[in-house]
Amino acid sequence: MRETEQNFARTFSTTAGAAVLQYLRKITIERVLGPDASDAQLRGLEAQRALVHQIENMTERGK
């Protein structure tokens, strides 16, 4: 798994990669759904957030 983590670090440590990761954070982790959000919307957003967290974790471990 070390090679995969290093690949994440190489990809997301560039200027372009960091910008992409910041954009992903903005549209997932920093996004707030209103009180009328459906269960499906909440679950979908949580899955997206989990994926962004996984990318961030792999990037950190690969440094």
C-alpha positions in Angstrom: 0.0 0.0 0.0 3.0 2.3 0.5 3.4 2.8 -3.2 -0.3 3.8 -3.6 0.0 6.3 -0.7 3.1 7.8 -2.4 1.2 8.1 -5.6 -1.5 10.0 -3.8 1.1 12.3 -2.2 2.8 12.9 -5.6 -0.6 13.7 -7.2 -2.1 15.9 -4.6 1.0 17.7 -3.5 1.4 19.6 -6.7 -0.1 23.1 -7.1 -2.8 21.7 -9.4 -3.5 18.7 -7.2 -3.8 20.9 -4.1 -6.3 23.1 -6.0 -8.3 20.1 -7.0 -8.3 18.7 -3.4 -9.4 22.2 -2.1 -12.3 22.2 -4.6 -13.3 18.7 -3.6 -13.3 19.8 0.1 -15.4 22.9 -0.8 -18.2 20.9 -2.6 -18.3 18.0 -0.1 -16.9 18.6 3.4 -17.7 22.3 3.6 -21.1 21.9 2.0 -24.2 22.2 4.2 -27.5 20.7 3.3 -30.7 22.4 4.5 -33.3 20.9 6.8 -35.3 19.7 3.9 -32.6 17.4 2.6 -33.7 13.9 1.9 -32.2 10.8 3.4 -30.7 9.9 0.0 -29.1 13.4 -0.3 -27.6 13.1 3.2 -26.2 9.6 2.5 -24.8 10.6 -0.9 -23.0 13.6 0.5 -21.6 11.6 3.4 -20.2 9.1 0.9 -18.6 11.9 -1.0 -17.1 13.3 2.2 -15.7 9.9 3.1 -14.0 9.7 -0.3 -12.4 13.1 0.1 -11.2 12.2 3.6 -9.7 9.0 2.2 -7.9 11.0 -0.5 -6.5 13.4 2.2 -5.5 10.5 4.5 -3.7 8.6 1.7 -1.9 11.8 0.7 -0.7 12.5 4.2 0.5 8.9 4.7 2.4 9.0 1.4 4.5 12.1 2.4 
